[in-house]
Amino acid sequence: MEEKKNKTKRRLWRGLTTTTASLLALSLSASMVIDTFRTDIDKFLGTQSSQMITESQSEGDYVFQSDYSSTTELLDAIEDLGERMNEEGSVLLKNENHALPLTEEETQKVSLLGFSSYYPVQGGDFGSTLSVNTGTDADTVDFVQALAAKGYSINPTVQNLYENLKGEYESLLTSLWGTSENVNRITAPAIDGTFSSRELSTDTMDSTDSTWRDSMNDYNVMIVTLARAAGENKNYMPGEAGVDPEQNLNQSDPLGLSDTERQIINAAVDAKAENGGKVIVLLNNASAMEIEEIKDNTGVDAILEIGLPGGYGFYGVADVLSGEANPSGHLSDTYAVDNSASPAAQNYGNYSWTNPDSAYSINSEVVYAESIYAGYKYYETRYADVVMGQGNADDAVGSSTGGAWSYDEEVSYPFGYGLSYTTFSQTLDSLEVNLEDRTVTAQVTVTNTGDVAGKDVVQLYVSVPYTDYDRANLVEKSEVQLLDYGKTEELQPGESVTLTLTADAQDMASWDSTCANEAGTTGNYILDAGDYYFTIGNGSHEAVNNVLAAKGYTEADGMTDAGNSANVQTWTLNAMDTASFAYTVNGTAVENQLADMDLNYYMPGTVTYLTRADWSGTWPKTYENLTATDEMLDIMDNDTYEITAQGDTDAITWGADNGLTLSELKGADYDDEQWDELMDQLNLEDAMIRTGFGGTSTKAIESISSPEVIQNDGPNGINSYTLGQYANTDENSSDPYVVSEDDPNLNYKFGTMCNETVIGQTFSKELAAEYGRVIGNYSIWSNLTIFWGAGTNLHRTPYNARNHEYYSEDPVLTAYQAASYIAAGKEYGVIIAPKHYAFNDTEINRSGIATFMTEQTARENGLRGIQAAVEDAETLGVMTTYNRIGITAGNAHYGLLMNILRGEWGFKGLMSEDFIQDANYSVLKEAVHCGVTMTCNTGDSTMEAISAKWDYWTTDNVSQDAVLMQDLKNVMKWQYYAIANSNAMDGLNETSKIVEVRTWYDNALTAAQVVFAVLTIAGIVMYIRNMKKEK
Amino acid sequence: MKNKSAGFYMMILTAVLAVIGVVFYLINCNTSYFSNLGVNTGLVACMVIAVILELVYVFGYKAPVSRVLDLIPVVCGVLMMVAFVLFISVRANSIASILTFENNAQTMSDLMSAIVGMVFCLLAVIFNIVASFFKVVKDEK
């Protein structure tokens, strides 16, 4: 009996020992793993594992100053700007019989129809998601809350009906960690998904509450909200292929209307016929919807495009509806009748290689066969050619109706279009082209000719000559292109103002890949000989009509409107100019850098690019089922830089004791000689680890006493962390921006701004700059410095569901909104980085997709959209792209990254990869060689850890290659030059040094290890004692 | 077999779970998304040694060295726990990437074998702990 009892006890101790030993193993191995993920753990828990200790700190150590004295003022500014963004960024597209603005009485009789009125899309499904804030000084609101706050009264019968039926319009949303949740707003399809309309059928509504229609007699201002969601890694497929096949709702395109959406509009129109009210449609979207039938519906009085308004934009929408604010937004995209009929849409999809290889991220390809003709550049150019009778423009090819191509059948609302509650006249008073200064200067007088105050947008367009030379050399010319824009202050009725616009003349130059250049090769910017027409207008179509009128065409030639030749100024160039832009602003001779982006470079004769010389004969076919050749596969394996013994390695100094710290170079010029001395202090290992593990924060380096700098995502605000996570709460600090630990705003999360399309629609560089200033102030208070916050890719088609993070289809509007924003933020020390450099215009297979286009398309569309952010705003950060440049990994293309970005444009700053975790596709050695300063990977700051990820990244290997070591020196200098000129250095001085900090979780883990170790030992001892007893 | 007790069956089950866990890990290592990350030999070694020790334990228990074998569950617990943590460690970044930036049918499919493998590894750890409280044979020495 005793023996049995002992045996039982022995098993008990064995079991307990196994338990504690397993937990001891867990705690010991976890502590090793923690070092690998320390940054992310700190981010999650709000802890810090290292900090800078600074002696004799004073206010003078804080260079960048906030405009605000409290977090309340800061949040008030954010809220105020968010409201004004939608006041100026909402676009009034239709306003029959002055339906808008509503009278005060009408604001008390509002019926909200469409479930999106109650559950609107305010941000992306993922990426620029709305941060919902409560309990702060700037709580976010939805449409209903905003209307209530602005004093509107909403039909309770309809509101209750939608609330009671909310289970009927749920959408499944896959959340951050793969879990799915039902949400009541519409969601965007996954990459391989389809769009499901969730709008309620009126039958369902009738059967639930038959009184809802009659209730609108008392609430006869019917506002119908139609929404299309947006999201990173989301996608709309063109045409019926993009629509849920299980639904039979007569929906021909995911961005077109479904029958249930038509039903709700018609219900409102029917009610209006009975109650004499108004029908107003709100478009809650970032991807241009197909709304021709709403435009043509005479029962619909007004259409207002509101974008994704973020947390405060609905206040602005409410003000626009009531006339408290006069709309001044203009479309940043063309609203086409049939999006799938555009030439770009012919090659928008998932076109897998016939020989994909996931080991090397070889998945699919996309060919920009439309050449430069995306967005309005296509519609207006083809229209002009129809009028001018050239290039087979009126052929049925590309027509959405199947008949002869006709502008009115293709475009609902043109790029740049927008209405106001007042009327304006604009006159182009003067126009001067100064190629020596690289400027085009226009003076435009704007007069408010209506009877209410309002702001107006001036859009300056240019029409450049399309010559025989161009036809022979395949240089394409858009009939009109935006050259610059400006916005007036609020003008009272009868008031005039003259705006001076100074455009960059290079924006009207064309890239000619065949032209000789100053580098002695080919590829140059040219200005053709001929007449240049400059005009203004309410959108691209009015502009092109003005130009056509100036060219002598009339409505008899097929023009949709007579145009106004009086608003056209001409400038004549007598001979082709190949000199004015042969050198960039910094004196670098331009040449072809992207010839390998043309698929014909590798597969001659494969692609026919669209040319206006023959619209029908060169209409894009879909390039699919392509097979990468062996030559291509050699590049696509992403191993294009060979580490080898080369150069004078002794000439490169590491680990010098020069006694400098990064703080001593605060604000230093790039040419300051001390930079080289500081960089010599770095160890080779420092440089190798920091380039490899650069993700989520730029870690401290002891040898130069550089601080950890936190990175943040956007662009709808610094939304990665709360305001309080890294804010300074040390009351003994000299920091002017110390916050109290019980400040209610510490939990505020700044993912609250409207989406970038709305910012684009403001056509206001000042508002863009104001956003930069708010971001800058927030950065100072929150101590969050690096912000991947300016989306500068283009809306090549509306089908990219990530268009909400980018401004426009137009590169000039994109470039100058971004540049204004970035430059303003820089004044406050925040590094606002444009992304994604370059051509990340689709989310389909983005990690590996091969992107093909001509160099002219690349330079005049995608690259022009970011160039001003570098040349003019002198951004200190850039994020690269997931996609391939041609077939070369996006982080391995020397021509794009080194020759254009850092060479031609003179970029000096940090440059991060996007979130590429694959060791092969993140191409570390190639990236460093191409000027990328860090990947977005994280890991333990040891050579063992980094060599485990990239086996070639060892000191033995790299130290034999002087070229690569110099590359490492270069990228470290760029990175720390950017940081030294940012607010990350605030509070630091020459005494600052890094100290490691044990976090509470380090202590907890150590305690757990000790406890489990003691218990394990105790268990073993007891086990042995029992065993002895058994004997 | 009549002499076998609950611990025997639970240890066998533990070994089976561990084998399934490591097989799913290896399957996962050969999926499109994860193939570039290679095979973590430490993880595989820990699991394989643990499985071998489990088998030695349950089938060799009657041997004269039983009193030494008696502590094998402790060692197995340590090995399997280390393997489990390594499994999570080598997949954490990729999981984060797939569930956020690279979420599509292919990557989710590739991810599934990792998730299944981790679950089996964890179950093996738990079953090993539970089994260690029980005797392997009814007439345990």
Chai-1 contact restraints between the chains, C-beta under 6 A:
chainA,res_idxA,chainB,res_idxB,connection_type,confidence,min_distance_angstrom,max_distance_angstrom,comment,restraint_id
A,R11,B,F133,contact,1.0,0.0,6.0,A-B,restraint_1
A,R14,B,S132,contact,1.0,0.0,6.0,A-B,restraint_2
A,G15,B,S132,contact,1.0,0.0,6.0,A-B,restraint_3
A,G15,B,F133,contact,1.0,0.0,6.0,A-B,restraint_4
A,T17,B,V74,contact,1.0,0.0,6.0,A-B,restraint_5
A,T18,B,P73,contact,1.0,0.0,6.0,A-B,restraint_6
A,T18,B,V74,contact,1.0,0.0,6.0,A-B,restraint_7
A,T18,B,G77,contact,1.0,0.0,6.0,A-B,restraint_8
A,T18,B,I129,contact,1.0,0.0,6.0,A-B,restraint_9
A,T18,B,S132,contact,1.0,0.0,6.0,A-B,restraint_10
A,T19,B,I129,contact,1.0,0.0,6.0,A-B,restraint_11
A,A21,B,V74,contact,1.0,0.0,6.0,A-B,restraint_12
A,A21,B,G77,contact,1.0,0.0,6.0,A-B,restraint_13
A,A21,B,V78,contact,1.0,0.0,6.0,A-B,restraint_14
A,S22,B,G77,contact,1.0,0.0,6.0,A-B,restraint_15
A,S22,B,M81,contact,1.0,0.0,6.0,A-B,restraint_16
A,S22,B,I129,contact,1.0,0.0,6.0,A-B,restraint_17
A,A25,B,V78,contact,1.0,0.0,6.0,A-B,restraint_18
A,A25,B,M81,contact,1.0,0.0,6.0,A-B,restraint_19
A,A25,B,V82,contact,1.0,0.0,6.0,A-B,restraint_20
A,L26,B,M81,contact,1.0,0.0,6.0,A-B,restraint_21
A,S29,B,V82,contact,1.0,0.0,6.0,A-B,restraint_22
A,S29,B,V85,contact,1.0,0.0,6.0,A-B,restraint_23
A,V33,B,S89,contact,1.0,0.0,6.0,A-B,restraint_24
A,W177,B,L99,contact,1.0,0.0,6.0,A-B,restraint_25
A,G178,B,L99,contact,1.0,0.0,6.0,A-B,restraint_26
A,I191,B,N104,contact,1.0,0.0,6.0,A-B,restraint_27
A,D192,B,A105,contact,1.0,0.0,6.0,A-B,restraint_28
A,N233,B,N103,contact,1.0,0.0,6.0,A-B,restraint_29
A,S358,B,S32,contact,1.0,0.0,6.0,A-B,restraint_30
A,A359,B,S35,contact,1.0,0.0,6.0,A-B,restraint_31
A,S847,B,E102,contact,1.0,0.0,6.0,A-B,restraint_32
A,F915,B,S97,contact,1.0,0.0,6.0,A-B,restraint_33
A,F915,B,F101,contact,1.0,0.0,6.0,A-B,restraint_34
A,Q917,B,N93,contact,1.0,0.0,6.0,A-B,restraint_35
A,Q917,B,S94,contact,1.0,0.0,6.0,A-B,restraint_36
A,Q917,B,S97,contact,1.0,0.0,6.0,A-B,restraint_37
A,D918,B,N36,contact,1.0,0.0,6.0,A-B,restraint_38
A,A919,B,N36,contact,1.0,0.0,6.0,A-B,restraint_39
A,N920,B,N36,contact,1.0,0.0,6.0,A-B,restraint_40
